[in-house]
Amino acid sequence: MLREFLEADHADLQSSFAYPDVRLWNPQLASDRDVAEFVTARNDWSEGTHASWVVAQAGAAGRLVGYVSLHHIDAANVNAEIGYWTAPWARDRGYAVLSVRAAVTFAFETVGLVRVQLLHAVENEGSCRVALAAGFVIEGTSRQSYRFGDGLLHDEHLHSRLRSD
Ligand SMILES: CC(C)(COP(=O)(O)OP(=O)(O)OC[C@H]1O[C@@H](n2cnc3c(N)ncnc32)[C@H](O)[C@@H]1OP(=O)(O)O)[C@@H](O)C(=O)NCCC(=O)NCCS
């Protein structure tokens, strides 16, 4: 299920942020920022620029297994970007694909967007597999477009899904 962030998630968030591949591929999340501040910001959707969830096992006290966020929501151009990670203890069980699909359904059916785009470093094969399995086509490669957690600029694949796909 996708749900809001709870205080009980703090330790799982901290250990996920510290995990090497999350630090590498999601550097904007995996800094040494305060987890409580992150949780407050992610639960506050009031500006309409993002919608972010904990991906959790089903049930009232389901443990965090990942994160998914629609960000850079652009109301004028009815589009957004999507980002995600799966906690190291929950990999390879389909959580990333399921949660990306659910967030995209929300984007199209609840927010009314027409396009969601997704960018990942070309070397991040796992993320490319998630994108393709969630129905995002590759539009091309953005060259040296993002500084990842190793401090280097990487080429990224640009994927998208349209409401009309
Ligand atoms: C990439 C990541 C999100 C995958 O999460 P996950 O929940 O394990 O992915 P899923 O179980 O939904 O797997 C989806 C598909 O990707 C494949 N896959 C997952 N990780 C992979 C990897 N490291 N290398 C190759 N394929 C991989 C799975 O085998 C599956 O393939 P299938 O569709 O043929 O069955 C996770 O490894 C992660 O959080 N990595 C670090 C942070 C990151 O890369 N975030 C994305 C930034 S754009």
The ligand as an ORCA input file, in Angstrom:
! r2SCAN-3c Opt
* xyz 0 1
  C      16.149     -0.048     -8.639
  C      15.253     -0.416     -7.465
  C      14.256      0.732     -7.250
  C      14.486     -1.707     -7.814
  O      13.540     -1.956     -6.764
  P      12.836     -3.381     -6.590
  O      11.637     -3.181     -5.716
  O      13.835     -4.378     -6.185
  O      12.376     -3.672     -8.101
  P      11.264     -4.724     -8.578
  O      11.254     -5.898     -7.633
  O       9.966     -3.997     -8.813
  O      11.909     -5.222     -9.956
  C      11.466     -4.819    -11.239
  C      12.324     -5.466    -12.306
  O      13.660     -4.935    -12.249
  C      14.619     -5.979    -12.105
  N      15.690     -5.454    -11.242
  C      15.567     -4.942    -10.005
  N      16.783     -4.548     -9.543
  C      17.681     -4.851    -10.527
  C      19.086     -4.680    -10.662
  N      19.822     -4.133     -9.692
  N      19.667     -5.068    -11.833
  C      18.937     -5.599    -12.844
  N      17.587     -5.780    -12.772
  C      16.980     -5.411    -11.628
  C      13.836     -7.093    -11.446
  O      14.448     -8.355    -11.657
  C      12.495     -6.989    -12.147
  O      12.622     -7.528    -13.429
  P      11.389     -8.222    -14.218
  O      10.419     -7.076    -14.512
  O      12.021     -8.788    -15.421
  O      10.823     -9.220    -13.252
  C      16.071     -0.683     -6.176
  O      17.112     -1.601     -6.445
  C      16.667      0.569     -5.570
  O      16.026      1.229     -4.759
  N      17.924      0.903     -5.956
  C      18.650      2.025     -5.393
  C      18.010      3.384     -5.608
  C      17.567      3.617     -7.044
  O      18.184      3.161     -7.990
  N      16.486      4.401     -7.174
  C      15.974      4.787     -8.477
  C      16.607      6.080     -8.877
  S      16.056      6.574    -10.512
*
